[in-house]
Amino acid sequence: MTTDILIIGGGLTGIAAAYEIIKNSDLQVTLLQCGGGASPYIHGFCLPVGDGDSEELFYHDSMASGYQQSRPSLVKRLCHESLTLQEYFAELNLAVDENERGYQLIKSLGSTVARIAGIHNNTGPAMLSTLRKQLNASDRYREYRNFRALELVKQDGRVTGAYCYDKDTDSFCTVGAKLVILATGGFGKLFPESTNSADIGGDGCAMAYLAGAKMTDMEFIQFEPSAAVWPSELVGKSIITTMFYEGAVLRGKDGERFMLRYSEDGERVSKDLQAKCICDEIRRNGATEHGGVWFDATAVPQELWEGVYKPYRNRYLNHGIDMCKVPVEIAPAAHTTCGGALIDENCRTGIPGLLACGEVTGGLHGANRLGGNAGLETMVFGRIAGQTAVRDFDSAATPAVPDQMPNKAADVDIAALRSRLQNLLRGHLGVIRNEQELLEGLQKTDELLAQLGDHRGCFVKHRLYNDLLTARIALVSALQRKQSIGCHYREDSQTEDIPYRIIVEHQDGSMILSKESV
C-alpha cells in the first residue's frame, strides 16, 4: 500500500490534520488507527474569549502552568490559533455551548479566569463524528481501523512510510508514503493506574526517537489527581477538577480537609501540586478503603449537577452512588504526558518527511499542562500539521516499497514482562521520585529489554519493545533532572540555578542526552 500522506493515529489530532489536507489539496491521505486514544474523552478546551480574558493572559497562564519550561513559540501559536476556532466550528456547523451571559465557560486549575468551553460536554466525539463525515465523502481519503504502526521507515535520511501490523490478517506490512504525520498520542497507559484507554502506548515516542527526532520533556508526566479508585468499573475515570471552584474539597480517610495544610488556596492549586499532596497524605496518614482519598463534591450547587456536571453524576449513579450526596474515592493516575518529539510551531520535527502533532510531541506544555490545553492542542496543532503537510509536500519523494510478512509467535511470556514494566513504573516513575528509585527502575527496564530479545516480526514483542524504550527515555530524563519542577517531583530535590530542557536523541545505537538553555 502506498499513499501521498500517511497519518498515524486516529484521534482528533490526526483526523483534524486529514481534514485540512483533503480540504486544501488534491492529495491522497491514508490514516491508520488502532483505537480512538484519548479523544473520545475530550469534554472541553481553552477558549480565551470570556470577560477579562485575552490571548496575552492565556499565554501568561500557559507559561506559568508550565513553570516557564514551555517553548514560547509553541505556546504563542496555540494561544493565537485558539481565536480562530469559532470560525472553524461555524464551518463545521458546530456551536460552542452558551448560556444567558454568552459562552458557557468554566475555570480550570491554573487559569486566572474561566475559559474552558465545550460542545455539549462531548467535544471530542462531536468533533470526530463531524470531521469523519466530511472525510468519508472524499474518494482521496482512506482509513484503516485495525492497523498499528510500530516503526517508521527511513531511506536516505527521509521518512518514507511505516512498518505496521495488520490485525485483520495477523501480518506485518509496510505502508509507503511521501510524507508522514505522527499523531499517536501520549504514553500514559504504560502505567498501571491511568486515565488512558487500553490502545494508548509508547509506539509514537519510540518511532519518533528511532527515526532521529529529538525527544524533550519526557520526565514531565502529569498525573490526574482525581481518578476513581472505586467502584471497580470506574477505576481510572477522572472527575473534572473545575468542581474545586464550585465547592468540592478533598478529605483524608479521617474526613479532614488536608489540602489546607499545604496551601491557603486549599484544592485550588495546580494539578501537579494537588497530585503530590494526595500521595503525601496517603503516605503519612493512610488511605481510604480502596487506596485513595475522599473527593467531596456535596457542596457543589444542584443546578450544576443538572447541567455541566451531569455526566459525572450519571457515571456514578449507574453504579448506585450519588456523588452529589456522598464523597467518592479517588487517587492520582497517569493522565497526560507532556513530553515527546520536539517540533517547531509548524509541527516540523527536523526529520525530512516527518511531521508530528498532539500529545506525541514535546515542548508545548513544559513542566505541567494547563487544564483545557490538551483538548485545544488536538485541534490547533492537528490543523497546523495538515496545513504544513500541504505546503511541504514533495511530489518527487519516493515512498517505501510495500511488502508483507507473517506475524511470529512470541517466545517469551509477554504478559509477565508487561506486568513487570507496569510495576516498575508504579514504583520508580510515579508522582514522588528519588535518585535511587530511578536508578533501580532504569536497571529493571534494561533487564526487561534484554529478556525480551529480538522483537522484529512478532507484534506483541514489538509493542512491548516500544513501550520499554519509551519508558527508558522517560526514566533517563527524570534521573537527569535533579530538581523538582512541575509534575516532576523529586523528594531528594537539588537546587539548580540555570533553567534548562533535556533533549534525548538516538545516535549510532546509543541514547544521548543533552541540555538546552530555557
Buried (B, 14 or more C-beta within 10 A) or exposed (E): BBBBBBBBBBBBBBBBBBBBBBBEBEBBBBBBBBBBBBBBBBBBBBBBBBEEBBBEBBBBBBBBBBBBBBBBBBBBBBBBBBBEBBEBBEEBEBEBBEEEEEBBBBBBBBBEBBBBBBBEBBBBBBBBEBBBEBBEEBEBBBBBEEBBBBBBBBBEEBBBBBBBBBBEEEBBBBBBBBBBBBBBBBBBBBBBBBBBBEBBBBBBBBBBBBBBBBBBBBBBBBBBBBBBBBBEEBBBBBBBBBBBBBEBBBBBBEEBBBBEEBBEEBBBBBBBBBBBBBBBBBEEEEBBEBBBBBBBBEEBEEEBBEEBBBEBBEBBEEEEBEBBEEBBBBBBBBBBBBBBBBBBBBBBBEBBBBBBBBBBBBBBBBBBBBBBBBBBBBBBBBBBBBBBBBEBBEEEBBBBEEEEEEBBEBEBEBEEBBEBBBEBBBEBBBBBBEBEBBEBBBEBBEEBBEEBEEBEEBBBBBBBBBBBBBBBBBBBBBBBBEBBBBBBBBEEBEEEEEEBBBBBBBEEEEBEBEEEEB
